[in-house]
Amino acid sequence: MTIEEAQKIVDKWITTIGVRYFNELTNTAMLMEEVGEVARIMARRYGEQSEKESDKNKDLGDEMADVLFVLICLANQTGIDLTEALRKNLEKKTKRDLLRHKNNEKLNP
């Protein structure tokens, strides 16, 4: 699915199954909570922290999808076209970083 399709699908889900959007502040807090869950898995599974038994069956993809879902909710609520926003963001990064990473000795030993 495209990002545009995802925004429409999430909006339809919210307005039919979810009843309505939570307000923007609530969704921002939920986004931080979901990002924290991804961070916890990353730190324990791929980082130096030991993974707790209760975290071993956590699905990283599912947790990332939770982040994406809430982010899409916020975009829908604030009138952001994520396809266009991502296009502009990549354009900005390309202009800014065209040679920056290639010239970074830490990345190119």
TORROKE-804265 format. One line per field, with one value per residue: residue in three letters; z, y negated, x negated of N, C-alpha, C, O in turn. Coordinates in Angstrom, 3 decimals. Layout:
resn = ala  ... $
n.up = Z  ... $
n.north = Y  ... $
n.east = X  ... $
ca.up = Z  ... $
ca.north = Y  ... $
ca.east = X  ... $
c.up = Z  ... $
c.north = Y  ... $
c.east = X  ... $
o.up = Z  ... $
o.north = Y  ... $
o.east = X  ... $
END
This chain:
resn = met  thr  ile  glu  glu  ala  gln  lys  ile  val  asp  lys  trp  ile  thr  thr  ile  gly  val  arg  tyr  phe  asn  glu  leu  thr  asn  thr  ala  met  leu  met  glu  glu  val  gly  glu  val  ala  arg  ile  met  ala  arg  arg  tyr  gly  glu  gln  ser  glu  lys  glu  ser  asp  lys  asn  lys  asp  leu  gly  asp  glu  met  ala  asp  val  leu  phe  val  leu  ile  cys  leu  ala  asn  gln  thr  gly  ile  asp  leu  thr  glu  ala  leu  arg  lys  asn  leu  glu  lys  lys  thr  lys  arg  asp  leu  leu  arg  his  lys  asn  asn  glu  lys  leu  asn  pro $
n.up = 0.000  -0.565  0.974  0.961  0.620  3.037  4.850  4.235  4.824  7.580  8.480  7.771  9.392  11.950  11.995  11.803  13.293  15.450  16.385  16.866  16.414  18.951  20.826  19.602  21.437  23.159  21.276  20.635  23.030  23.070  20.835  21.748  23.746  22.215  20.657  22.692  23.360  21.096  21.338  23.704  22.973  20.983  22.469  24.196  22.640  20.542  21.554  24.385  26.725  28.730  27.561  28.842  29.982  29.554  27.385  25.225  23.370  22.095  19.231  17.040  14.564  14.749  16.833  15.627  13.645  15.246  15.995  13.481  12.866  14.818  14.185  11.612  12.303  13.634  11.506  9.808  11.441  11.563  9.033  7.349  4.475  4.193  2.162  0.508  2.453  3.138  0.668  0.344  2.599  2.031  -0.182  1.012  2.771  0.908  -0.474  1.672  2.671  0.613  0.116  2.644  4.261  2.707  2.957  5.591  7.808  9.835  8.871  6.615  6.738 $
n.north = 1.177  -2.297  -5.320  -7.284  -5.713  -4.320  -6.399  -6.951  -4.484  -4.219  -6.433  -5.657  -3.370  -4.518  -6.170  -4.349  -1.880  -2.758  -4.844  -7.703  -10.065  -10.233  -13.169  -15.473  -15.891  -13.684  -11.657  -12.320  -11.744  -9.005  -8.249  -8.681  -6.753  -4.395  -4.574  -4.312  -1.626  -0.355  -1.228  0.040  2.778  2.715  1.874  3.995  6.317  5.857  4.193  3.537  4.200  6.802  9.065  9.228  11.977  11.611  9.927  11.293  12.457  10.355  8.659  6.978  5.798  5.457  3.627  1.462  0.957  0.036  -2.448  -3.694  -3.715  -5.485  -7.782  -8.253  -8.783  -11.250  -12.786  -12.762  -14.141  -16.660  -17.552  -16.813  -15.722  -12.910  -11.653  -13.754  -15.244  -13.476  -13.293  -15.949  -16.053  -14.128  -15.335  -17.631  -16.408  -15.184  -17.353  -18.605  -16.587  -15.507  -15.150  -14.947  -12.523  -10.801  -11.980  -11.619  -10.458  -8.639  -7.016  -5.998  -4.275 $
n.east = -0.841  -0.374  -1.641  0.300  2.601  2.470  2.963  5.634  6.841  6.341  7.782  10.388  10.630  10.414  12.710  14.755  14.367  12.799  14.302  13.753  11.052  8.555  7.683  5.149  3.056  3.292  2.803  0.169  -1.141  -0.599  -2.067  -4.678  -4.750  -4.521  -6.858  -8.677  -8.266  -9.289  -11.933  -12.672  -12.650  -14.645  -16.901  -17.222  -17.200  -18.985  -20.861  -22.971  -21.702  -20.287  -17.828  -14.619  -12.665  -9.944  -9.950  -10.879  -9.139  -8.034  -6.887  -8.744  -8.157  -5.383  -5.284  -6.581  -4.709  -2.629  -3.699  -3.768  -1.028  0.073  -1.366  -0.391  2.252  1.909  0.928  3.161  4.988  3.872  3.769  1.653  0.060  -1.488  -2.947  -3.809  -5.165  -7.246  -8.542  -9.476  -11.129  -13.090  -14.232  -15.314  -17.179  -18.848  -19.983  -21.330  -23.005  -24.473  -27.262  -28.189  -28.027  -29.559  -32.007  -32.591  -34.810  -34.378  -32.407  -33.500  -36.046 $
ca.up = 0.000  -0.568  2.179  0.796  0.920  4.479  5.533  4.026  5.540  9.009  8.716  7.727  10.590  13.099  11.973  11.863  14.418  16.571  16.695  16.536  16.786  20.226  20.485  19.157  22.575  23.566  20.270  20.762  24.174  22.640  19.933  22.580  24.401  21.225  20.332  23.840  23.262  20.073  21.920  24.693  22.243  20.315  23.475  24.830  21.665  19.682  22.321  25.420  27.852  28.601  27.228  29.858  29.473  29.115  26.131  24.166  22.357  21.523  17.783  16.714  13.433  15.258  17.602  14.649  13.010  16.202  15.849  12.193  12.966  15.578  13.394  10.552  12.947  13.854  10.192  9.368  12.286  11.360  7.604  6.714  3.431  4.509  0.924  0.133  3.515  3.000  -0.558  0.660  3.587  1.335  -1.014  1.938  3.238  -0.220  -0.670  2.839  2.985  -0.619  0.297  4.073  4.745  1.937  3.454  7.021  8.041  10.740  8.088  5.512  7.290 $
ca.north = 0.000  -3.555  -6.119  -7.914  -4.684  -4.056  -7.494  -6.769  -3.270  -4.536  -7.336  -4.853  -2.527  -5.384  -6.682  -3.262  -0.984  -3.535  -5.840  -9.029  -10.257  -10.866  -14.493  -15.486  -15.750  -12.278  -10.860  -12.581  -10.939  -7.601  -8.050  -8.561  -5.448  -3.356  -4.682  -3.729  -0.168  0.019  -1.469  1.093  3.999  2.494  1.825  5.301  7.367  5.530  3.396  4.193  4.635  8.172  9.108  9.874  13.090  11.086  9.179  12.153  12.764  9.116  8.574  5.665  5.271  5.024  2.399  0.407  0.645  -0.810  -3.795  -4.216  -3.955  -6.714  -8.874  -8.513  -9.464  -12.651  -13.442  -12.968  -15.149  -17.975  -17.886  -16.570  -14.708  -12.289  -11.384  -15.011  -15.603  -12.616  -13.704  -17.186  -15.747  -13.443  -16.357  -18.433  -15.597  -14.959  -18.594  -18.858  -15.504  -14.897  -14.711  -14.907  -11.161  -10.231  -12.582  -11.351  -9.416  -7.622  -6.097  -5.477  -4.110 $
ca.east = 0.000  -1.110  -1.435  1.617  3.602  2.413  3.652  7.080  7.257  6.346  8.907  11.623  10.648  10.698  14.081  15.746  14.093  12.271  15.329  13.216  9.652  8.204  7.167  3.759  2.148  3.359  2.092  -1.264  -1.585  -0.562  -3.199  -5.879  -4.661  -4.812  -8.280  -9.362  -8.199  -10.275  -13.259  -12.936  -13.010  -15.929  -17.964  -17.395  -17.454  -20.128  -21.805  -23.758  -20.884  -19.792  -16.401  -13.799  -11.861  -8.648  -10.118  -11.417  -8.138  -7.496  -7.055  -9.274  -7.392  -4.088  -5.506  -6.852  -3.428  -1.905  -4.259  -3.303  0.412  0.334  -1.916  0.587  3.386  1.529  0.870  4.545  5.611  3.268  3.817  0.359  -0.055  -2.777  -3.687  -4.456  -6.105  -8.416  -9.236  -10.198  -12.155  -14.185  -14.876  -16.112  -18.303  -19.743  -20.749  -22.160  -23.934  -24.960  -28.649  -28.498  -28.273  -30.667  -33.242  -32.713  -35.812  -33.837  -31.582  -34.310  -37.406 $
c.up = 0.000  0.754  2.120  1.118  2.404  5.246  5.401  4.812  7.039  9.323  8.725  8.977  11.810  13.124  11.998  13.111  15.650  17.056  16.314  16.909  18.235  19.878  20.205  20.305  23.075  22.571  20.299  21.922  23.801  21.705  20.730  23.287  23.437  20.812  21.466  23.807  22.212  20.647  22.912  24.010  21.615  21.323  24.047  23.829  20.853  20.402  23.397  26.634  27.630  28.364  28.316  29.208  28.891  27.791  24.956  23.062  21.740  20.040  17.419  15.566  13.867  16.043  16.681  13.930  13.934  16.104  14.574  12.235  13.677  14.832  12.261  11.126  13.126  12.532  9.691  10.145  11.993  9.890  6.868  5.688  3.610  3.271  0.521  1.177  3.409  1.764  -0.291  1.625  2.933  0.442  -0.148  2.385  2.119  -0.472  0.455  2.975  1.768  -0.476  1.753  4.560  3.999  2.438  4.943  7.233  8.948  9.986  6.982  5.969  6.201 $
c.north = -1.234  -4.285  -6.794  -6.926  -4.386  -5.156  -7.350  -5.569  -3.537  -5.448  -6.562  -3.979  -3.354  -5.782  -5.591  -2.403  -1.763  -4.627  -7.254  -9.057  -10.712  -12.252  -14.417  -15.310  -14.303  -11.411  -11.108  -11.770  -9.456  -7.288  -7.857  -7.203  -4.327  -3.380  -4.089  -2.216  0.351  -0.131  -0.379  2.389  3.845  2.541  3.203  6.404  7.117  4.717  4.220  4.619  6.074  8.128  9.855  10.966  12.594  10.322  10.067  12.479  11.520  9.062  7.158  5.028  4.740  3.727  1.226  -0.011  -0.209  -2.257  -4.441  -4.565  -5.278  -7.925  -9.251  -9.204  -10.948  -13.421  -13.730  -14.100  -16.554  -18.361  -17.706  -15.450  -14.090  -11.948  -12.622  -15.423  -14.775  -12.988  -14.952  -16.927  -15.066  -14.414  -17.216  -17.673  -15.383  -16.188  -18.805  -17.841  -14.855  -14.369  -14.486  -13.505  -10.494  -10.746  -12.346  -10.174  -8.301  -6.593  -5.404  -5.317  -3.869 $
c.east = -0.882  -0.867  -0.063  2.737  3.640  3.143  5.169  7.604  7.341  7.526  10.233  11.733  11.034  12.167  15.146  15.554  13.646  13.211  14.882  11.745  9.570  7.675  5.667  2.767  2.121  2.596  0.590  -1.843  -1.609  -1.726  -4.489  -5.908  -5.043  -6.283  -9.111  -9.363  -9.180  -11.682  -13.633  -13.369  -14.391  -17.083  -18.259  -17.752  -18.719  -21.200  -22.475  -22.962  -20.447  -18.289  -15.648  -12.968  -10.538  -8.733  -10.505  -10.424  -7.506  -7.852  -7.482  -8.498  -6.039  -4.224  -5.817  -5.566  -2.561  -2.380  -3.723  -1.822  0.696  -0.219  -0.962  1.819  3.082  1.455  2.276  5.203  5.103  3.168  2.496  0.488  -1.435  -3.596  -4.473  -5.490  -7.379  -9.221  -10.080  -11.351  -13.359  -14.952  -15.805  -17.361  -19.330  -20.602  -21.749  -23.294  -24.577  -26.385  -29.023  -28.852  -29.425  -32.007  -33.469  -33.664  -35.311  -32.994  -32.374  -35.763  -38.447 $
o.up = 0.507  1.540  3.124  1.806  2.977  6.197  6.357  5.399  7.692  10.334  9.581  9.557  12.606  14.178  12.195  13.894  16.766  18.062  15.531  17.626  18.697  18.743  20.528  20.143  23.376  22.969  20.016  21.797  24.174  21.766  20.422  23.410  23.795  20.634  21.224  24.183  22.417  20.461  22.951  24.423  21.707  21.068  24.344  24.146  20.514  19.905  23.319  27.494  26.495  28.894  28.668  28.032  27.866  27.143  23.807  21.931  20.959  19.647  17.482  15.604  13.401  15.932  16.929  13.643  13.463  16.126  14.586  11.700  13.186  14.846  11.987  10.502  12.803  12.458  9.204  9.561  12.161  9.545  5.867  6.003  3.218  3.330  0.227  0.827  3.570  1.806  -0.655  1.486  3.242  0.324  -0.531  2.381  2.364  -0.662  0.200  3.351  1.873  -0.906  2.050  5.211  4.582  2.361  5.497  6.878  8.846  10.410  6.478  5.622  6.501 $
o.north = -1.211  -3.907  -6.860  -7.268  -4.217  -4.866  -7.602  -5.631  -3.129  -5.253  -6.788  -3.862  -2.943  -5.732  -5.887  -2.225  -1.459  -5.276  -7.928  -8.185  -11.485  -12.482  -13.430  -14.643  -13.764  -10.533  -10.197  -11.181  -8.736  -6.204  -6.976  -6.583  -3.420  -2.325  -3.440  -1.585  1.378  0.745  0.069  3.019  4.753  3.167  3.532  7.314  8.055  4.574  5.447  5.330  6.512  7.272  10.980  10.882  13.093  10.091  9.626  12.752  11.617  9.379  6.233  3.830  3.689  2.834  0.109  -1.191  -1.084  -3.183  -5.590  -5.594  -6.094  -8.989  -10.433  -10.111  -11.800  -14.577  -14.826  -14.930  -17.529  -19.373  -18.378  -14.362  -14.685  -11.954  -12.540  -15.898  -15.309  -12.999  -15.004  -17.512  -15.389  -14.326  -17.491  -18.220  -15.401  -16.075  -19.150  -18.197  -13.776  -13.252  -13.898  -13.324  -9.714  -10.049  -12.833  -9.037  -7.159  -5.443  -4.356  -6.136  -3.712 $
o.east = -2.004  0.001  0.645  3.700  4.717  3.869  5.902  8.684  8.301  8.201  11.088  12.813  11.878  12.801  16.325  16.487  14.067  12.923  15.552  11.254  10.410  7.258  5.008  1.744  1.057  1.831  -0.188  -2.916  -2.535  -2.306  -5.292  -6.964  -5.795  -6.892  -10.129  -10.351  -9.827  -12.527  -14.779  -14.342  -15.217  -18.112  -19.407  -18.518  -19.441  -22.317  -22.534  -23.485  -20.259  -17.580  -16.001  -12.614  -10.073  -7.712  -10.459  -10.827  -6.559  -8.975  -6.672  -8.215  -5.600  -3.383  -5.361  -5.363  -1.836  -1.570  -3.282  -1.407  1.475  0.399  -0.754  2.368  3.910  1.874  2.550  5.900  5.836  2.558  2.248  0.968  -2.439  -4.825  -5.665  -6.571  -8.476  -10.452  -11.255  -12.425  -14.506  -16.174  -16.943  -18.464  -20.536  -21.813  -22.903  -24.411  -25.160  -26.676  -30.063  -29.881  -30.178  -33.019  -34.455  -33.351  -35.759  -32.879  -31.970  -36.614  -39.630 $
END
